């Protein structure tokens, strides 16, 4: 199965969504290479970067599920090369 490395940037203005975001990330743990979360308390934001190695449709599904929450936005950047198993 071909996979692509990608970075999903998540900005959560609704801090109540963080627990649900973490639950979804847990569901996709097999694809996650690493993650970094930064609370920006002065602005009331949480900024999360998630690096995945997954089929493109899995990455899109993950970003889409997270981006559906009110006050949460996502953007995904893909590496240009695909990787085989």
N, CA, C and O atoms as a Maestro MAE file, in Angstrom:
{
 s_m_m2io_version
 :::
 2.0.0
}

f_m_ct {
 s_m_title
 :::
 protein
 m_atom[340] {
  # First column is atom index #
  i_m_mmod_type
  r_m_x_coord
  r_m_y_coord
  r_m_z_coord
  i_m_residue_number
  s_m_chain_name
  s_m_pdb_residue_name
  s_m_pdb_atom_name
  i_m_atomic_number
  :::
  1 25 0.842 -1.170 0.000 1 A "UNK " " N  " 7
  2 3 0.000 0.000 0.000 1 A "UNK " " CA " 6
  3 2 0.894 1.242 0.000 1 A "UNK " " C  " 6
  4 15 1.811 1.350 0.814 1 A "UNK " " O  " 8
  5 25 0.627 2.165 -0.903 2 A "UNK " " N  " 7
  6 3 1.409 3.392 -0.953 2 A "UNK " " CA " 6
  7 2 0.946 4.371 0.116 2 A "UNK " " C  " 6
  8 15 -0.248 4.553 0.351 2 A "UNK " " O  " 8
  9 25 1.915 4.985 0.744 3 A "UNK " " N  " 7
  10 3 1.622 5.990 1.762 3 A "UNK " " CA " 6
  11 2 2.363 7.272 1.416 3 A "UNK " " C  " 6
  12 15 3.293 7.285 0.609 3 A "UNK " " O  " 8
  13 25 1.927 8.335 2.045 4 A "UNK " " N  " 7
  14 3 2.598 9.628 1.901 4 A "UNK " " CA " 6
  15 2 2.799 10.224 3.280 4 A "UNK " " C  " 6
  16 15 1.947 10.108 4.161 4 A "UNK " " O  " 8
  17 25 3.935 10.856 3.442 5 A "UNK " " N  " 7
  18 3 4.189 11.582 4.683 5 A "UNK " " CA " 6
  19 2 3.503 12.935 4.550 5 A "UNK " " C  " 6
  20 15 3.579 13.584 3.507 5 A "UNK " " O  " 8
  21 25 2.838 13.347 5.609 6 A "UNK " " N  " 7
  22 3 2.129 14.623 5.607 6 A "UNK " " CA " 6
  23 2 2.177 15.247 6.993 6 A "UNK " " C  " 6
  24 15 2.374 14.565 7.999 6 A "UNK " " O  " 8
  25 25 1.993 16.547 7.018 7 A "UNK " " N  " 7
  26 3 1.863 17.290 8.268 7 A "UNK " " CA " 6
  27 2 0.469 17.899 8.286 7 A "UNK " " C  " 6
  28 15 0.069 18.589 7.349 7 A "UNK " " O  " 8
  29 25 -0.258 17.638 9.351 8 A "UNK " " N  " 7
  30 3 -1.576 18.237 9.527 8 A "UNK " " CA " 6
  31 2 -1.425 19.325 10.591 8 A "UNK " " C  " 6
  32 15 -1.050 19.042 11.729 8 A "UNK " " O  " 8
  33 25 -1.718 20.558 10.216 9 A "UNK " " N  " 7
  34 3 -1.693 21.680 11.153 9 A "UNK " " CA " 6
  35 2 -3.117 21.904 11.642 9 A "UNK " " C  " 6
  36 15 -4.058 22.008 10.855 9 A "UNK " " O  " 8
  37 25 -3.249 21.974 12.958 10 A "UNK " " N  " 7
  38 3 -4.565 22.143 13.577 10 A "UNK " " CA " 6
  39 2 -4.520 23.383 14.464 10 A "UNK " " C  " 6
  40 15 -3.628 23.520 15.302 10 A "UNK " " O  " 8
  41 25 -5.478 24.281 14.279 11 A "UNK " " N  " 7
  42 3 -5.618 25.428 15.175 11 A "UNK " " CA " 6
  43 2 -7.008 25.348 15.784 11 A "UNK " " C  " 6
  44 15 -8.019 25.369 15.081 11 A "UNK " " O  " 8
  45 25 -7.033 25.256 17.108 12 A "UNK " " N  " 7
  46 3 -8.296 25.134 17.824 12 A "UNK " " CA " 6
  47 2 -8.542 26.409 18.626 12 A "UNK " " C  " 6
  48 15 -7.852 26.690 19.606 12 A "UNK " " O  " 8
  49 25 -9.540 27.171 18.188 13 A "UNK " " N  " 7
  50 3 -9.959 28.345 18.949 13 A "UNK " " CA " 6
  51 2 -10.952 27.935 20.031 13 A "UNK " " C  " 6
  52 15 -11.158 28.662 21.003 13 A "UNK " " O  " 8
  53 25 -11.554 26.790 19.860 14 A "UNK " " N  " 7
  54 3 -12.501 26.230 20.815 14 A "UNK " " CA " 6
  55 2 -11.758 25.184 21.636 14 A "UNK " " C  " 6
  56 15 -11.629 24.038 21.207 14 A "UNK " " O  " 8
  57 25 -11.274 25.566 22.802 15 A "UNK " " N  " 7
  58 3 -10.473 24.644 23.609 15 A "UNK " " CA " 6
  59 2 -11.284 23.461 24.128 15 A "UNK " " C  " 6
  60 15 -10.707 22.460 24.552 15 A "UNK " " O  " 8
  61 25 -12.597 23.559 24.100 16 A "UNK " " N  " 7
  62 3 -13.429 22.425 24.511 16 A "UNK " " CA " 6
  63 2 -13.331 21.272 23.516 16 A "UNK " " C  " 6
  64 15 -13.672 20.139 23.854 16 A "UNK " " O  " 8
  65 25 -12.875 21.541 22.307 17 A "UNK " " N  " 7
  66 3 -12.754 20.497 21.286 17 A "UNK " " CA " 6
  67 2 -11.486 19.667 21.450 17 A "UNK " " C  " 6
  68 15 -11.350 18.632 20.798 17 A "UNK " " O  " 8
  69 25 -10.555 20.091 22.300 18 A "UNK " " N  " 7
  70 3 -9.258 19.420 22.415 18 A "UNK " " CA " 6
  71 2 -9.402 17.958 22.824 18 A "UNK " " C  " 6
  72 15 -8.721 17.100 22.263 18 A "UNK " " O  " 8
  73 25 -10.253 17.658 23.767 19 A "UNK " " N  " 7
  74 3 -10.432 16.264 24.204 19 A "UNK " " CA " 6
  75 2 -10.943 15.398 23.054 19 A "UNK " " C  " 6
  76 15 -10.515 14.254 22.901 19 A "UNK " " O  " 8
  77 25 -11.853 15.939 22.246 20 A "UNK " " N  " 7
  78 3 -12.373 15.167 21.103 20 A "UNK " " CA " 6
  79 2 -11.299 15.005 20.026 20 A "UNK " " C  " 6
  80 15 -11.210 13.955 19.390 20 A "UNK " " O  " 8
  81 25 -10.485 16.042 19.823 21 A "UNK " " N  " 7
  82 3 -9.376 15.941 18.869 21 A "UNK " " CA " 6
  83 2 -8.412 14.848 19.316 21 A "UNK " " C  " 6
  84 15 -7.996 14.017 18.509 21 A "UNK " " O  " 8
  85 25 -8.059 14.847 20.594 22 A "UNK " " N  " 7
  86 3 -7.156 13.817 21.115 22 A "UNK " " CA " 6
  87 2 -7.739 12.423 20.945 22 A "UNK " " C  " 6
  88 15 -6.998 11.477 20.679 22 A "UNK " " O  " 8
  89 25 -9.044 12.276 21.092 23 A "UNK " " N  " 7
  90 3 -9.689 10.979 20.884 23 A "UNK " " CA " 6
  91 2 -9.552 10.508 19.451 23 A "UNK " " C  " 6
  92 15 -9.280 9.332 19.208 23 A "UNK " " O  " 8
  93 25 -9.735 11.410 18.500 24 A "UNK " " N  " 7
  94 3 -9.582 11.047 17.090 24 A "UNK " " CA " 6
  95 2 -8.131 10.706 16.783 24 A "UNK " " C  " 6
  96 15 -7.857 9.734 16.080 24 A "UNK " " O  " 8
  97 25 -7.200 11.500 17.306 25 A "UNK " " N  " 7
  98 3 -5.782 11.200 17.084 25 A "UNK " " CA " 6
  99 2 -5.431 9.824 17.643 25 A "UNK " " C  " 6
  100 15 -4.637 9.100 17.044 25 A "UNK " " O  " 8
  101 25 -6.005 9.462 18.766 26 A "UNK " " N  " 7
  102 3 -5.778 8.137 19.343 26 A "UNK " " CA " 6
  103 2 -6.259 7.046 18.376 26 A "UNK " " C  " 6
  104 15 -5.607 6.014 18.222 26 A "UNK " " O  " 8
  105 25 -7.400 7.286 17.730 27 A "UNK " " N  " 7
  106 3 -7.940 6.307 16.782 27 A "UNK " " CA " 6
  107 2 -7.007 6.096 15.587 27 A "UNK " " C  " 6
  108 15 -7.012 5.022 14.985 27 A "UNK " " O  " 8
  109 25 -6.216 7.098 15.243 28 A "UNK " " N  " 7
  110 3 -5.309 7.033 14.098 28 A "UNK " " CA " 6
  111 2 -3.850 6.852 14.526 28 A "UNK " " C  " 6
  112 15 -2.937 7.130 13.749 28 A "UNK " " O  " 8
  113 25 -3.634 6.396 15.733 29 A "UNK " " N  " 7
  114 3 -2.280 6.296 16.304 29 A "UNK " " CA " 6
  115 2 -1.331 5.458 15.461 29 A "UNK " " C  " 6
  116 15 -0.130 5.729 15.447 29 A "UNK " " O  " 8
  117 25 -1.831 4.451 14.758 30 A "UNK " " N  " 7
  118 3 -0.959 3.595 13.945 30 A "UNK " " CA " 6
  119 2 -0.289 4.356 12.801 30 A "UNK " " C  " 6
  120 15 0.743 3.920 12.292 30 A "UNK " " O  " 8
  121 25 -0.858 5.469 12.399 31 A "UNK " " N  " 7
  122 3 -0.321 6.255 11.287 31 A "UNK " " CA " 6
  123 2 0.510 7.454 11.734 31 A "UNK " " C  " 6
  124 15 1.219 8.055 10.926 31 A "UNK " " O  " 8
  125 25 0.429 7.801 13.004 32 A "UNK " " N  " 7
  126 3 1.069 9.021 13.498 32 A "UNK " " CA " 6
  127 2 2.537 8.763 13.817 32 A "UNK " " C  " 6
  128 15 2.876 7.875 14.599 32 A "UNK " " O  " 8
  129 25 3.399 9.565 13.189 33 A "UNK " " N  " 7
  130 3 4.841 9.503 13.461 33 A "UNK " " CA " 6
  131 2 5.162 10.320 14.701 33 A "UNK " " C  " 6
  132 15 5.943 9.887 15.548 33 A "UNK " " O  " 8
  133 25 4.565 11.497 14.810 34 A "UNK " " N  " 7
  134 3 4.806 12.361 15.955 34 A "UNK " " CA " 6
  135 2 3.822 13.515 15.967 34 A "UNK " " C  " 6
  136 15 3.144 13.794 14.977 34 A "UNK " " O  " 8
  137 25 3.760 14.175 17.105 35 A "UNK " " N  " 7
  138 3 2.864 15.322 17.232 35 A "UNK " " CA " 6
  139 2 3.443 16.305 18.223 35 A "UNK " " C  " 6
  140 15 4.210 15.939 19.113 35 A "UNK " " O  " 8
  141 25 3.066 17.559 18.056 36 A "UNK " " N  " 7
  142 3 3.493 18.604 18.971 36 A "UNK " " CA " 6
  143 2 2.296 19.528 19.214 36 A "UNK " " C  " 6
  144 15 1.655 19.991 18.271 36 A "UNK " " O  " 8
  145 25 2.015 19.780 20.456 37 A "UNK " " N  " 7
  146 3 0.922 20.677 20.800 37 A "UNK " " CA " 6
  147 2 1.433 21.874 21.577 37 A "UNK " " C  " 6
  148 15 2.248 21.741 22.490 37 A "UNK " " O  " 8
  149 25 0.947 23.034 21.205 38 A "UNK " " N  " 7
  150 3 1.355 24.276 21.861 38 A "UNK " " CA " 6
  151 2 0.123 25.043 22.317 38 A "UNK " " C  " 6
  152 15 -0.647 25.514 21.480 38 A "UNK " " O  " 8
  153 25 -0.078 25.178 23.603 39 A "UNK " " N  " 7
  154 3 -1.173 26.041 24.061 39 A "UNK " " CA " 6
  155 2 -0.715 27.495 23.995 39 A "UNK " " C  " 6
  156 15 0.334 27.842 24.538 39 A "UNK " " O  " 8
  157 25 -1.486 28.330 23.343 40 A "UNK " " N  " 7
  158 3 -1.179 29.756 23.262 40 A "UNK " " CA " 6
  159 2 -2.214 30.465 24.131 40 A "UNK " " C  " 6
  160 15 -3.203 31.004 23.633 40 A "UNK " " O  " 8
  161 25 -1.970 30.452 25.416 41 A "UNK " " N  " 7
  162 3 -2.947 30.906 26.398 41 A "UNK " " CA " 6
  163 2 -3.324 32.377 26.230 41 A "UNK " " C  " 6
  164 15 -4.477 32.748 26.453 41 A "UNK " " O  " 8
  165 25 -2.369 33.214 25.841 42 A "UNK " " N  " 7
  166 3 -2.656 34.637 25.686 42 A "UNK " " CA " 6
  167 2 -3.722 34.887 24.614 42 A "UNK " " C  " 6
  168 15 -4.468 35.863 24.694 42 A "UNK " " O  " 8
  169 25 -3.792 34.019 23.627 43 A "UNK " " N  " 7
  170 3 -4.773 34.167 22.544 43 A "UNK " " CA " 6
  171 2 -5.933 33.184 22.666 43 A "UNK " " C  " 6
  172 15 -6.881 33.245 21.883 43 A "UNK " " O  " 8
  173 25 -5.866 32.278 23.642 44 A "UNK " " N  " 7
  174 3 -6.921 31.288 23.821 44 A "UNK " " CA " 6
  175 2 -6.961 30.248 22.712 44 A "UNK " " C  " 6
  176 15 -8.029 29.753 22.352 44 A "UNK " " O  " 8
  177 25 -5.785 29.917 22.169 45 A "UNK " " N  " 7
  178 3 -5.676 28.954 21.074 45 A "UNK " " CA " 6
  179 2 -4.867 27.740 21.491 45 A "UNK " " C  " 6
  180 15 -4.042 27.804 22.403 45 A "UNK " " O  " 8
  181 25 -5.115 26.646 20.813 46 A "UNK " " N  " 7
  182 3 -4.247 25.478 20.882 46 A "UNK " " CA " 6
  183 2 -3.788 25.190 19.464 46 A "UNK " " C  " 6
  184 15 -4.599 25.136 18.539 46 A "UNK " " O  " 8
  185 25 -2.486 25.006 19.297 47 A "UNK " " N  " 7
  186 3 -1.900 24.746 17.983 47 A "UNK " " CA " 6
  187 2 -1.264 23.365 18.034 47 A "UNK " " C  " 6
  188 15 -0.424 23.093 18.892 47 A "UNK " " O  " 8
  189 25 -1.662 22.501 17.121 48 A "UNK " " N  " 7
  190 3 -1.185 21.119 17.121 48 A "UNK " " CA " 6
  191 2 -0.649 20.795 15.726 48 A "UNK " " C  " 6
  192 15 -1.305 21.075 14.723 48 A "UNK " " O  " 8
  193 25 0.534 20.209 15.669 49 A "UNK " " N  " 7
  194 3 1.097 19.688 14.423 49 A "UNK " " CA " 6
  195 2 1.166 18.180 14.554 49 A "UNK " " C  " 6
  196 15 1.673 17.658 15.547 49 A "UNK " " O  " 8
  197 25 0.655 17.479 13.547 50 A "UNK " " N  " 7
  198 3 0.653 16.024 13.554 50 A "UNK " " CA " 6
  199 2 1.321 15.539 12.268 50 A "UNK " " C  " 6
  200 15 0.911 15.918 11.170 50 A "UNK " " O  " 8
  201 25 2.345 14.705 12.405 51 A "UNK " " N  " 7
  202 3 3.035 14.140 11.247 51 A "UNK " " CA " 6
  203 2 2.562 12.698 11.091 51 A "UNK " " C  " 6
  204 15 2.613 11.908 12.033 51 A "UNK " " O  " 8
  205 25 2.099 12.370 9.879 52 A "UNK " " N  " 7
  206 3 1.584 11.031 9.620 52 A "UNK " " CA " 6
  207 2 2.286 10.417 8.413 52 A "UNK " " C  " 6
  208 15 2.794 11.126 7.544 52 A "UNK " " O  " 8
  209 25 2.304 9.106 8.376 53 A "UNK " " N  " 7
  210 3 2.714 8.333 7.205 53 A "UNK " " CA " 6
  211 2 1.561 7.385 6.937 53 A "UNK " " C  " 6
  212 15 1.422 6.355 7.595 53 A "UNK " " O  " 8
  213 25 0.729 7.747 5.954 54 A "UNK " " N  " 7
  214 3 -0.523 7.023 5.741 54 A "UNK " " CA " 6
  215 2 -0.946 7.141 4.286 54 A "UNK " " C  " 6
  216 15 -0.459 8.007 3.559 54 A "UNK " " O  " 8
  217 25 -1.857 6.264 3.861 55 A "UNK " " N  " 7
  218 3 -2.461 6.465 2.548 55 A "UNK " " CA " 6
  219 2 -3.159 7.828 2.516 55 A "UNK " " C  " 6
  220 15 -3.675 8.286 3.536 55 A "UNK " " O  " 8
  221 25 -3.176 8.459 1.372 56 A "UNK " " N  " 7
  222 3 -3.719 9.810 1.285 56 A "UNK " " CA " 6
  223 2 -5.164 9.891 1.765 56 A "UNK " " C  " 6
  224 15 -5.550 10.881 2.387 56 A "UNK " " O  " 8
  225 25 -5.961 8.876 1.489 57 A "UNK " " N  " 7
  226 3 -7.360 8.917 1.912 57 A "UNK " " CA " 6
  227 2 -7.491 8.853 3.432 57 A "UNK " " C  " 6
  228 15 -8.429 9.419 3.993 57 A "UNK " " O  " 8
  229 25 -6.566 8.171 4.103 58 A "UNK " " N  " 7
  230 3 -6.585 8.119 5.570 58 A "UNK " " CA " 6
  231 2 -6.230 9.484 6.139 58 A "UNK " " C  " 6
  232 15 -6.874 9.961 7.073 58 A "UNK " " O  " 8
  233 25 -5.203 10.109 5.574 59 A "UNK " " N  " 7
  234 3 -4.807 11.441 6.037 59 A "UNK " " CA " 6
  235 2 -5.942 12.437 5.828 59 A "UNK " " C  " 6
  236 15 -6.227 13.248 6.710 59 A "UNK " " O  " 8
  237 25 -6.585 12.382 4.676 60 A "UNK " " N  " 7
  238 3 -7.707 13.287 4.396 60 A "UNK " " CA " 6
  239 2 -8.865 13.051 5.364 60 A "UNK " " C  " 6
  240 15 -9.494 14.004 5.823 60 A "UNK " " O  " 8
  241 25 -9.146 11.796 5.672 61 A "UNK " " N  " 7
  242 3 -10.226 11.481 6.608 61 A "UNK " " CA " 6
  243 2 -9.915 12.020 8.002 61 A "UNK " " C  " 6
  244 15 -10.784 12.584 8.668 61 A "UNK " " O  " 8
  245 25 -8.669 11.841 8.433 62 A "UNK " " N  " 7
  246 3 -8.263 12.337 9.750 62 A "UNK " " CA " 6
  247 2 -8.416 13.854 9.824 62 A "UNK " " C  " 6
  248 15 -9.030 14.370 10.758 62 A "UNK " " O  " 8
  249 25 -7.868 14.564 8.854 63 A "UNK " " N  " 7
  250 3 -7.961 16.027 8.854 63 A "UNK " " CA " 6
  251 2 -9.414 16.485 8.744 63 A "UNK " " C  " 6
  252 15 -9.810 17.463 9.380 63 A "UNK " " O  " 8
  253 25 -10.200 15.785 7.946 64 A "UNK " " N  " 7
  254 3 -11.605 16.152 7.789 64 A "UNK " " CA " 6
  255 2 -12.404 15.989 9.062 64 A "UNK " " C  " 6
  256 15 -13.210 16.855 9.403 64 A "UNK " " O  " 8
  257 25 -12.194 14.890 9.772 65 A "UNK " " N  " 7
  258 3 -12.910 14.664 11.029 65 A "UNK " " CA " 6
  259 2 -12.583 15.744 12.049 65 A "UNK " " C  " 6
  260 15 -13.469 16.237 12.748 65 A "UNK " " O  " 8
  261 25 -11.323 16.107 12.132 66 A "UNK " " N  " 7
  262 3 -10.914 17.129 13.102 66 A "UNK " " CA " 6
  263 2 -11.427 18.503 12.678 66 A "UNK " " C  " 6
  264 15 -11.874 19.283 13.519 66 A "UNK " " O  " 8
  265 25 -11.365 18.800 11.398 67 A "UNK " " N  " 7
  266 3 -11.774 20.106 10.905 67 A "UNK " " CA " 6
  267 2 -13.264 20.374 10.976 67 A "UNK " " C  " 6
  268 15 -13.686 21.515 10.784 67 A "UNK " " O  " 8
  269 25 -14.078 19.361 11.246 68 A "UNK " " N  " 7
  270 3 -15.527 19.545 11.361 68 A "UNK " " CA " 6
  271 2 -15.961 20.172 12.672 68 A "UNK " " C  " 6
  272 15 -17.082 20.670 12.776 68 A "UNK " " O  " 8
  273 25 -15.099 20.156 13.672 69 A "UNK " " N  " 7
  274 3 -15.476 20.730 14.969 69 A "UNK " " CA " 6
  275 2 -15.569 22.249 14.861 69 A "UNK " " C  " 6
  276 15 -14.778 22.882 14.163 69 A "UNK " " O  " 8
  277 25 -16.539 22.818 15.555 70 A "UNK " " N  " 7
  278 3 -16.668 24.272 15.594 70 A "UNK " " CA " 6
  279 2 -15.420 24.884 16.206 70 A "UNK " " C  " 6
  280 15 -14.922 24.403 17.224 70 A "UNK " " O  " 8
  281 25 -14.915 25.942 15.589 71 A "UNK " " N  " 7
  282 3 -13.761 26.647 16.123 71 A "UNK " " CA " 6
  283 2 -12.441 25.947 15.882 71 A "UNK " " C  " 6
  284 15 -11.440 26.290 16.510 71 A "UNK " " O  " 8
  285 25 -12.415 24.965 14.978 72 A "UNK " " N  " 7
  286 3 -11.189 24.218 14.683 72 A "UNK " " CA " 6
  287 2 -10.944 24.269 13.174 72 A "UNK " " C  " 6
  288 15 -11.858 24.038 12.382 72 A "UNK " " O  " 8
  289 25 -9.700 24.574 12.783 73 A "UNK " " N  " 7
  290 3 -9.349 24.552 11.364 73 A "UNK " " CA " 6
  291 2 -8.116 23.679 11.164 73 A "UNK " " C  " 6
  292 15 -7.265 23.566 12.047 73 A "UNK " " O  " 8
  293 25 -8.038 23.067 9.988 74 A "UNK " " N  " 7
  294 3 -6.904 22.206 9.656 74 A "UNK " " CA " 6
  295 2 -6.402 22.528 8.252 74 A "UNK " " C  " 6
  296 15 -7.158 22.955 7.380 74 A "UNK " " O  " 8
  297 25 -5.127 22.312 8.065 75 A "UNK " " N  " 7
  298 3 -4.490 22.382 6.746 75 A "UNK " " CA " 6
  299 2 -3.494 21.239 6.684 75 A "UNK " " C  " 6
  300 15 -2.852 20.912 7.683 75 A "UNK " " O  " 8
  301 25 -3.364 20.633 5.515 76 A "UNK " " N  " 7
  302 3 -2.471 19.492 5.352 76 A "UNK " " CA " 6
  303 2 -1.459 19.782 4.257 76 A "UNK " " C  " 6
  304 15 -1.812 20.272 3.184 76 A "UNK " " O  " 8
  305 25 -0.200 19.476 4.538 77 A "UNK " " N  " 7
  306 3 0.876 19.573 3.543 77 A "UNK " " CA " 6
  307 2 1.448 18.180 3.353 77 A "UNK " " C  " 6
  308 15 1.797 17.500 4.318 77 A "UNK " " O  " 8
  309 25 1.542 17.761 2.085 78 A "UNK " " N  " 7
  310 3 2.018 16.417 1.745 78 A "UNK " " CA " 6
  311 2 3.442 16.472 1.187 78 A "UNK " " C  " 6
  312 15 3.811 17.419 0.492 78 A "UNK " " O  " 8
  313 25 4.242 15.433 1.504 79 A "UNK " " N  " 7
  314 3 5.512 15.242 0.825 79 A "UNK " " CA " 6
  315 2 5.212 14.853 -0.612 79 A "UNK " " C  " 6
  316 15 4.179 14.240 -0.878 79 A "UNK " " O  " 8
  317 25 6.084 15.193 -1.535 80 A "UNK " " N  " 7
  318 3 5.801 14.917 -2.944 80 A "UNK " " CA " 6
  319 2 5.949 13.447 -3.291 80 A "UNK " " C  " 6
  320 15 5.287 12.975 -4.215 80 A "UNK " " O  " 8
  321 25 6.793 12.706 -2.584 81 A "UNK " " N  " 7
  322 3 7.037 11.301 -2.918 81 A "UNK " " CA " 6
  323 2 6.096 10.385 -2.126 81 A "UNK " " C  " 6
  324 15 5.708 10.681 -0.996 81 A "UNK " " O  " 8
  325 25 5.746 9.266 -2.762 82 A "UNK " " N  " 7
  326 3 4.983 8.232 -2.062 82 A "UNK " " CA " 6
  327 2 5.965 7.156 -1.614 82 A "UNK " " C  " 6
  328 15 7.067 7.036 -2.150 82 A "UNK " " O  " 8
  329 25 5.549 6.384 -0.630 83 A "UNK " " N  " 7
  330 3 6.390 5.321 -0.073 83 A "UNK " " CA " 6
  331 2 5.623 4.022 -0.150 83 A "UNK " " C  " 6
  332 15 4.441 3.977 0.193 83 A "UNK " " O  " 8
  333 25 6.276 2.964 -0.593 84 A "UNK " " N  " 7
  334 3 5.663 1.646 -0.593 84 A "UNK " " CA " 6
  335 2 5.997 0.930 0.699 84 A "UNK " " C  " 6
  336 15 6.903 1.341 1.424 84 A "UNK " " O  " 8
  337 25 5.279 -0.128 0.990 85 A "UNK " " N  " 7
  338 3 5.531 -0.903 2.217 85 A "UNK " " CA " 6
  339 2 6.867 -1.548 2.204 85 A "UNK " " C  " 6
  340 15 7.231 -2.233 3.160 85 A "UNK " " O  " 8
  :::
 }
 m_bond[339] {
  # First column is bond index #
  i_m_from
  i_m_to
  i_m_order
  :::
  1 1 2 1
  2 2 3 1
  3 3 4 2
  4 3 5 1
  5 5 6 1
  6 6 7 1
  7 7 8 2
  8 7 9 1
  9 9 10 1
  10 10 11 1
  11 11 12 2
  12 11 13 1
  13 13 14 1
  14 14 15 1
  15 15 16 2
  16 15 17 1
  17 17 18 1
  18 18 19 1
  19 19 20 2
  20 19 21 1
  21 21 22 1
  22 22 23 1
  23 23 24 2
  24 23 25 1
  25 25 26 1
  26 26 27 1
  27 27 28 2
  28 27 29 1
  29 29 30 1
  30 30 31 1
  31 31 32 2
  32 31 33 1
  33 33 34 1
  34 34 35 1
  35 35 36 2
  36 35 37 1
  37 37 38 1
  38 38 39 1
  39 39 40 2
  40 39 41 1
  41 41 42 1
  42 42 43 1
  43 43 44 2
  44 43 45 1
  45 45 46 1
  46 46 47 1
  47 47 48 2
  48 47 49 1
  49 49 50 1
  50 50 51 1
  51 51 52 2
  52 51 53 1
  53 53 54 1
  54 54 55 1
  55 55 56 2
  56 55 57 1
  57 57 58 1
  58 58 59 1
  59 59 60 2
  60 59 61 1
  61 61 62 1
  62 62 63 1
  63 63 64 2
  64 63 65 1
  65 65 66 1
  66 66 67 1
  67 67 68 2
  68 67 69 1
  69 69 70 1
  70 70 71 1
  71 71 72 2
  72 71 73 1
  73 73 74 1
  74 74 75 1
  75 75 76 2
  76 75 77 1
  77 77 78 1
  78 78 79 1
  79 79 80 2
  80 79 81 1
  81 81 82 1
  82 82 83 1
  83 83 84 2
  84 83 85 1
  85 85 86 1
  86 86 87 1
  87 87 88 2
  88 87 89 1
  89 89 90 1
  90 90 91 1
  91 91 92 2
  92 91 93 1
  93 93 94 1
  94 94 95 1
  95 95 96 2
  96 95 97 1
  97 97 98 1
  98 98 99 1
  99 99 100 2
  100 99 101 1
  101 101 102 1
  102 102 103 1
  103 103 104 2
  104 103 105 1
  105 105 106 1
  106 106 107 1
  107 107 108 2
  108 107 109 1
  109 109 110 1
  110 110 111 1
  111 111 112 2
  112 111 113 1
  113 113 114 1
  114 114 115 1
  115 115 116 2
  116 115 117 1
  117 117 118 1
  118 118 119 1
  119 119 120 2
  120 119 121 1
  121 121 122 1
  122 122 123 1
  123 123 124 2
  124 123 125 1
  125 125 126 1
  126 126 127 1
  127 127 128 2
  128 127 129 1
  129 129 130 1
  130 130 131 1
  131 131 132 2
  132 131 133 1
  133 133 134 1
  134 134 135 1
  135 135 136 2
  136 135 137 1
  137 137 138 1
  138 138 139 1
  139 139 140 2
  140 139 141 1
  141 141 142 1
  142 142 143 1
  143 143 144 2
  144 143 145 1
  145 145 146 1
  146 146 147 1
  147 147 148 2
  148 147 149 1
  149 149 150 1
  150 150 151 1
  151 151 152 2
  152 151 153 1
  153 153 154 1
  154 154 155 1
  155 155 156 2
  156 155 157 1
  157 157 158 1
  158 158 159 1
  159 159 160 2
  160 159 161 1
  161 161 162 1
  162 162 163 1
  163 163 164 2
  164 163 165 1
  165 165 166 1
  166 166 167 1
  167 167 168 2
  168 167 169 1
  169 169 170 1
  170 170 171 1
  171 171 172 2
  172 171 173 1
  173 173 174 1
  174 174 175 1
  175 175 176 2
  176 175 177 1
  177 177 178 1
  178 178 179 1
  179 179 180 2
  180 179 181 1
  181 181 182 1
  182 182 183 1
  183 183 184 2
  184 183 185 1
  185 185 186 1
  186 186 187 1
  187 187 188 2
  188 187 189 1
  189 189 190 1
  190 190 191 1
  191 191 192 2
  192 191 193 1
  193 193 194 1
  194 194 195 1
  195 195 196 2
  196 195 197 1
  197 197 198 1
  198 198 199 1
  199 199 200 2
  200 199 201 1
  201 201 202 1
  202 202 203 1
  203 203 204 2
  204 203 205 1
  205 205 206 1
  206 206 207 1
  207 207 208 2
  208 207 209 1
  209 209 210 1
  210 210 211 1
  211 211 212 2
  212 211 213 1
  213 213 214 1
  214 214 215 1
  215 215 216 2
  216 215 217 1
  217 217 218 1
  218 218 219 1
  219 219 220 2
  220 219 221 1
  221 221 222 1
  222 222 223 1
  223 223 224 2
  224 223 225 1
  225 225 226 1
  226 226 227 1
  227 227 228 2
  228 227 229 1
  229 229 230 1
  230 230 231 1
  231 231 232 2
  232 231 233 1
  233 233 234 1
  234 234 235 1
  235 235 236 2
  236 235 237 1
  237 237 238 1
  238 238 239 1
  239 239 240 2
  240 239 241 1
  241 241 242 1
  242 242 243 1
  243 243 244 2
  244 243 245 1
  245 245 246 1
  246 246 247 1
  247 247 248 2
  248 247 249 1
  249 249 250 1
  250 250 251 1
  251 251 252 2
  252 251 253 1
  253 253 254 1
  254 254 255 1
  255 255 256 2
  256 255 257 1
  257 257 258 1
  258 258 259 1
  259 259 260 2
  260 259 261 1
  261 261 262 1
  262 262 263 1
  263 263 264 2
  264 263 265 1
  265 265 266 1
  266 266 267 1
  267 267 268 2
  268 267 269 1
  269 269 270 1
  270 270 271 1
  271 271 272 2
  272 271 273 1
  273 273 274 1
  274 274 275 1
  275 275 276 2
  276 275 277 1
  277 277 278 1
  278 278 279 1
  279 279 280 2
  280 279 281 1
  281 281 282 1
  282 282 283 1
  283 283 284 2
  284 283 285 1
  285 285 286 1
  286 286 287 1
  287 287 288 2
  288 287 289 1
  289 289 290 1
  290 290 291 1
  291 291 292 2
  292 291 293 1
  293 293 294 1
  294 294 295 1
  295 295 296 2
  296 295 297 1
  297 297 298 1
  298 298 299 1
  299 299 300 2
  300 299 301 1
  301 301 302 1
  302 302 303 1
  303 303 304 2
  304 303 305 1
  305 305 306 1
  306 306 307 1
  307 307 308 2
  308 307 309 1
  309 309 310 1
  310 310 311 1
  311 311 312 2
  312 311 313 1
  313 313 314 1
  314 314 315 1
  315 315 316 2
  316 315 317 1
  317 317 318 1
  318 318 319 1
  319 319 320 2
  320 319 321 1
  321 321 322 1
  322 322 323 1
  323 323 324 2
  324 323 325 1
  325 325 326 1
  326 326 327 1
  327 327 328 2
  328 327 329 1
  329 329 330 1
  330 330 331 1
  331 331 332 2
  332 331 333 1
  333 333 334 1
  334 334 335 1
  335 335 336 2
  336 335 337 1
  337 337 338 1
  338 338 339 1
  339 339 340 2
  :::
 }
}
